[in-house]
Amino acid sequence: MKNIINNIDYQPPGQFEETRYEKIHNVVFDNSNEGSKLVAAEIAALIREKQAQNETCVLGLATGSSPIKVYEELVRMHKEEGLSFANVVTFNLDEYYPMPKKSIHSYHYFMHQHLFNHIDIKPENIHIPDGMVPKEKLIEYCIGYDEQIASYGGLDFQLLGIGRTGHIGFNEPGSHINSGTRFITLDPLTRSDAAPGFFGIENVPRSAITMGIKTILQSKRIVLLAWGNAKAPIVKQTVEGDMTSDVPATYLQKHPNTTFILDEEASMELTRVKTPWLVRDCQWNDDLIKKSVVWLSERTGKSILKLTEKDYNANGMSGLMAQEGVPYHINIKVFNQIQHTITGWPGGKPNADDTYRPEREFPHSKRVVVFSPHPDDDVISMGGTLDRLIEQGHEVHVVYQTSGSIAVADEQALKYARIMQSYDVENERLKEIIEHLKTKEKPFEDSLSVRNLKAQIRRQEAISALTFLGVPLSNIHFLDMPFYETGSIKKKPLSKKDIDLVQDIIKRIKPHQIFAAGDLADPHGTHKVCLDAIYKSIDNVKDESFMKDCRVWLYRGAWHEWDVPQIDMAVPMSPDQVLRKRKAIFYHETQKDGVMFQGNDPREFWVRAEDRNHQTAVKYNKLGLADYAAIEAFKRYRF
Ligand code: F6R
């Protein structure tokens, strides 16, 4: 096999001890940028190789969030390195049905926006299934699509993403290995994953045209991209599970030249990543010891202090005993480490020995900055800890990074506009806002005034929640970072202006503690951009004297929680505090009841938050630690 990715790190799956569970070659990158660049480089090399031989390069292309950075890099190579697409013919995997080409939801629109409009491909060389073919002509049309691919000698390279159902293209569970291009019905999970982009599941089409499994498998080379922890379970199932039509991506196990390109999060469930001691001899450091002992405790259903030599031996951990001695010592070491993460004093405990506490004692009253990507992540993710910090006398500032305006439904905005109008009937601006909200065709085409109103609604909700918790108005800050203010789901790239805003407030407050959302599972990426801005700001100011005495703690947002071995500080909550946190979340009224950016979990944010905090407490308890009602968890970021 000759291709860039394999040359870099080729390890045939299943042939080595380490990959014995694996049936598909995969390479794990630190992040999606690095992986995407390499994939783009492989595509570019193929295009150039074909050019040199005066041949056409036939590419199968995907849409969705996964390939966006690959396309960005190809566009960059076209503009900066003269990569030409004149000899390239493309076939896209799929298109929603029915779907007009000019709709912003169409894959036709997506491909032109991200790639075709920026390169020198000939328009006649672009093939994307037509979402408006009359129903009675669909079968004929789909057969024709496969024939066209065959007429070019098949696909040289197929780029894929993977859906959480295990779909490739839109070949949903149940798809046959011999399937050709055809009309299909979308799985409900796929539709719910697409819902935010369509502003609600009811707007997501129920059908699509997709290239078949057989068509995909005939490609000479296949590269599948998967980023983020939401993909981790399906990646494991596909790479390690049996081949089955229930997970159509497992058919790729049959293909001799397929590589999965993963970031660390998407690889997290693979046996060799999650439990490396099951596949090779490990270098046991403290982190790995903690991870393995927690895993062993969960696997055996025994608390840490009850784990025996037999448990260690039977679960691939004899090497650990050889290094560390009898389980008794290992158990105590890990138990103490986890015990020391627990504190009811997230800002440090006055007059107490802080040797084993997550936070230092001095100064007794700390300046604390809590960054919240949207106005509500603060209370959803760390409402209990906020409450304690305030109660324990720290100077707490909450900094909202974005306005969160696009998550306010039109009906909510209309309600507030009408209330205001009832006090000021002749107000022209209100008339304009109401008219716009009543007549606009697309949910995300808000006028500036409407966006401002929506932002104002979220501001007031945030202020009410923090007032309830006791944060003074002067300590509540709204940055309205410009990258977010596009009026649509697609955001601008992070700019210097964004970073300056974050950096300035850090410099102004000179915090002893910074709390930030380390939650990278936000389906729209806003949390990641907000975190990048914080990391970059910290990097810029890290040499200032106040930063020497500043600790950074990462919480996770509405989507998932840190695993126990990752937790550096665990703040327990009493049942009363759980209720106070719930009340604080309730102030964010527009984010209740079927909001637009719910992600894949249909439960309301307060239910999810409570469940997650409860689950963390249960996990701690099962490991043999104290029995709390709920726990909020933080990981320390060392800069
Ligand atoms: C897109 C396609 C789908 C996506 C998959 C992953 O053309 O065929 O199979 O690749 O749904 O989507 P993202 O990349 O958005 O996670």
Boltz pocket constraint, residues with backbone or C-beta under 6 A from the ligand:
constraints:
  - pocket:
      binder: B
      contacts: [[A, 61], [A, 62], [A, 63], [A, 64], [A, 65], [A, 66], [A, 67], [A, 93], [A, 94], [A, 160], [A, 161], [A, 162], [A, 163], [A, 164], [A, 167], [A, 168], [A, 169], [A, 170], [A, 225]]
      max_distance: 6.0
